[in-house]
Amino acid sequence: MPLSFEEFLFYAFGAVLLAAALGVITARNPVHSVLFLVLAFFTSAALWLLMEAEFLALTLVLVYVGAVMVLFLFVVMMLDIDLAALRAGFARYLPLGLAVAAIIVWEMASVLGPARFGPQRMEAPPPQGAGYSNTKALGETLYTQHLYAFEVAALILLVAIVAAIALTLRRRPDVKRQEPARQVRVRRRERVRLVRLPPAGEGEG
């Protein structure tokens, strides 16, 4: 049975995503690993678009690729990383990593296999019309059915932000701080002190 164009795109993007994920953990250069991770995020966003979830795709690109991964890339490029030590550590922990990866693949295949999530058990969602907006549907669901849960989550995040600011604003006596109000009110005589020195050679002999 020939594949449709959407199925072809799905398998193509899936292959690119698997290759990028392998590149993240096998690349010897940390910068290359970050770039492979950016490719993995972009490919995941393309898969979200195929499933008509454009809001999640745009969020993945804007938040992770546009902010988080750019920050990671600058940090990795500015750090002085010993590549020889990284390669030695990679070879040392490779058997353990392969064992953990095999267990994870077996668990995911057992839970997400075709016996439980195949096309016979879960049919594909019907295609939406041209005027359908995933962002609008998500917003309507979020602000109607889950409004109280959304407000509680926002309140918890606000408390966390206030607590983080309160913990970091501790006054330390050994740290010099600027006071902009005093800097604005300063006068010339308080800023500069003129000292008259005798000319060179005067008062000698």
C-alpha positions as CSV (number, residue, x, y, z in Angstrom):
1,M,0.0,0.0,0.0
2,P,1.6,3.3,-1.1
3,L,2.2,5.9,1.5
4,S,0.3,9.2,1.4
5,F,2.2,12.5,1.4
6,E,1.5,13.1,5.1
7,E,2.7,9.7,6.1
8,F,5.9,10.2,4.0
9,L,6.5,13.5,5.8
10,F,5.9,11.9,9.2
11,Y,8.4,9.1,8.6
12,A,10.9,11.5,7.0
13,F,10.7,13.9,10.0
14,G,10.8,11.0,12.4
15,A,14.0,9.7,10.8
16,V,15.6,13.2,11.0
17,L,14.5,13.5,14.7
18,L,16.1,10.1,15.6
19,A,19.3,11.0,13.8
20,A,19.4,14.4,15.6
21,A,18.8,12.8,18.9
22,L,21.6,10.3,18.3
23,G,23.8,13.3,17.3
24,V,23.1,15.0,20.6
25,I,24.6,12.2,22.7
26,T,27.3,11.0,20.3
27,A,28.8,14.3,19.1
28,R,32.2,15.0,20.6
29,N,32.0,18.7,20.4
30,P,29.5,20.3,22.9
31,V,28.6,23.0,20.4
32,H,27.7,20.3,17.8
33,S,25.5,18.6,20.4
34,V,23.6,21.9,21.0
35,L,23.1,22.4,17.3
36,F,21.8,18.8,16.9
37,L,19.4,19.5,19.8
38,V,18.1,22.6,17.9
39,L,17.5,20.4,14.9
40,A,15.6,17.9,17.0
41,F,13.4,20.7,18.4
42,F,12.7,22.0,14.9
43,T,11.8,18.6,13.6
44,S,9.5,18.0,16.6
45,A,7.8,21.2,15.8
46,A,7.2,20.0,12.3
47,L,5.7,16.8,13.6
48,W,3.4,18.9,15.8
49,L,2.3,20.9,12.7
50,L,1.5,17.6,11.0
51,M,-0.9,16.8,13.9
52,E,-2.5,20.2,13.5
53,A,-1.1,21.4,16.9
54,E,0.4,24.7,15.6
55,F,0.3,26.3,19.1
56,L,2.6,23.7,20.5
57,A,4.8,23.8,17.5
58,L,5.2,27.6,17.7
59,T,5.8,27.5,21.4
60,L,8.5,24.9,21.0
61,V,10.3,27.0,18.4
62,L,9.9,30.3,20.2
63,V,10.6,29.2,23.8
64,Y,13.1,26.3,23.4
65,V,14.9,27.2,20.1
66,G,14.6,30.9,20.3
67,A,15.5,31.3,24.0
68,V,16.6,28.3,25.9
69,M,18.9,26.7,23.3
70,V,20.4,30.0,22.3
71,L,21.3,30.5,26.0
72,F,22.7,27.0,26.1
73,L,24.8,27.6,23.0
74,F,26.3,30.9,24.4
75,V,27.1,29.2,27.7
76,V,28.7,26.2,26.0
77,M,30.8,28.4,23.7
78,M,32.0,30.6,26.6
79,L,33.0,27.7,28.9
80,D,36.4,26.2,28.7
81,I,35.5,22.6,28.4
82,D,38.2,19.9,28.3
83,L,37.1,17.7,25.4
84,A,39.6,15.0,26.2
85,A,38.0,14.5,29.7
86,L,34.6,14.4,28.1
87,R,35.6,11.7,25.6
88,A,37.1,9.6,28.4
89,G,34.0,10.0,30.5
90,F,31.8,9.1,27.5
91,A,33.7,5.9,26.8
92,R,33.6,5.0,30.5
93,Y,29.8,5.4,30.9
94,L,28.9,4.0,27.5
95,P,27.9,0.5,28.6
96,L,25.7,1.9,31.4
97,G,24.1,4.4,29.1
98,L,23.4,1.7,26.5
99,A,21.8,-0.5,29.2
100,V,19.6,2.4,30.4
101,A,18.6,3.3,26.9
102,A,17.6,-0.3,26.1
103,I,15.4,-0.5,29.2
104,I,13.7,2.8,28.3
105,V,13.1,1.6,24.7
106,W,11.6,-1.7,26.0
107,E,9.4,0.1,28.5
108,M,8.1,2.6,25.9
109,A,7.6,-0.2,23.4
110,S,5.6,-2.2,25.9
111,V,3.3,0.8,26.8
112,L,3.1,2.6,23.5
113,G,3.2,-0.4,21.2
114,P,0.6,-1.2,18.5
115,A,-1.3,-3.5,20.8
116,R,-2.5,-0.5,22.8
117,F,-2.0,2.6,20.6
118,G,-2.3,1.1,17.1
119,P,-4.7,2.3,14.4
120,Q,-7.1,-0.5,15.3
121,R,-7.5,0.7,18.8
122,M,-7.2,4.5,18.3
123,E,-8.4,6.0,15.1
124,A,-6.8,9.1,13.7
125,P,-8.6,12.3,14.6
126,P,-10.7,13.7,11.7
127,P,-9.1,16.5,9.7
128,Q,-10.3,20.0,10.7
129,G,-11.5,22.6,8.3
130,A,-9.5,25.5,6.9
131,G,-10.8,27.9,9.5
132,Y,-9.9,25.8,12.5
133,S,-7.4,27.3,14.9
134,N,-5.7,25.1,17.5
135,T,-4.7,28.1,19.5
136,K,-8.3,29.4,19.7
137,A,-9.6,26.0,20.7
138,L,-6.9,25.6,23.4
139,G,-7.6,29.1,24.7
140,E,-11.3,28.5,24.9
141,T,-10.8,25.2,26.8
142,L,-8.2,26.7,29.1
143,Y,-10.3,29.8,30.0
144,T,-13.6,28.0,30.4
145,Q,-13.3,24.4,31.5
146,H,-10.0,24.8,33.3
147,L,-10.2,28.4,34.5
148,Y,-9.8,27.7,38.2
149,A,-6.9,25.3,37.7
150,F,-5.2,28.0,35.4
151,E,-5.7,30.7,38.1
152,V,-4.3,28.4,40.8
153,A,-1.2,27.6,38.7
154,A,-0.7,31.3,38.0
155,L,-0.9,32.1,41.7
156,I,1.6,29.4,42.5
157,L,4.0,30.7,40.0
158,L,3.6,34.2,41.3
159,V,4.4,33.0,44.9
160,A,7.4,31.2,43.5
161,I,8.7,34.4,41.8
162,V,8.2,36.5,44.9
163,A,9.9,33.9,47.1
164,A,12.9,33.7,44.7
165,I,13.2,37.5,44.7
166,A,13.0,37.7,48.5
167,L,15.7,35.0,48.8
168,T,18.1,36.7,46.5
169,L,17.7,40.3,48.0
170,R,19.4,39.6,51.2
171,R,21.4,42.6,52.5
172,R,25.1,41.8,53.1
173,P,27.3,44.3,55.0
174,D,30.4,43.4,53.0
175,V,28.9,44.2,49.6
176,K,29.1,47.8,48.3
177,R,25.8,48.9,46.7
178,Q,25.0,51.9,44.6
179,E,22.3,54.4,45.7
180,P,20.9,56.2,42.7
181,A,19.0,58.7,44.9
182,R,22.2,59.9,46.6
183,Q,24.0,60.0,43.2
184,V,21.4,62.3,41.8
185,R,21.4,64.7,44.8
186,V,25.2,65.0,45.0
187,R,26.8,68.4,44.6
188,R,30.0,69.5,43.0
189,R,31.9,70.2,46.3
190,E,30.9,66.7,47.5
191,R,32.1,65.0,44.3
192,V,35.5,66.8,43.7
193,R,38.0,68.0,46.2
194,L,40.7,70.4,44.9
195,V,44.1,70.0,46.6
196,R,46.8,72.7,46.0
197,L,50.3,71.3,45.8
198,P,53.4,73.3,45.8
199,P,55.4,73.6,42.5
200,A,58.2,71.2,42.0
201,G,61.4,72.4,43.6
202,E,59.8,75.0,45.9
203,G,60.7,74.7,49.5
204,E,63.8,72.6,48.8
205,G,67.3,73.5,50.0
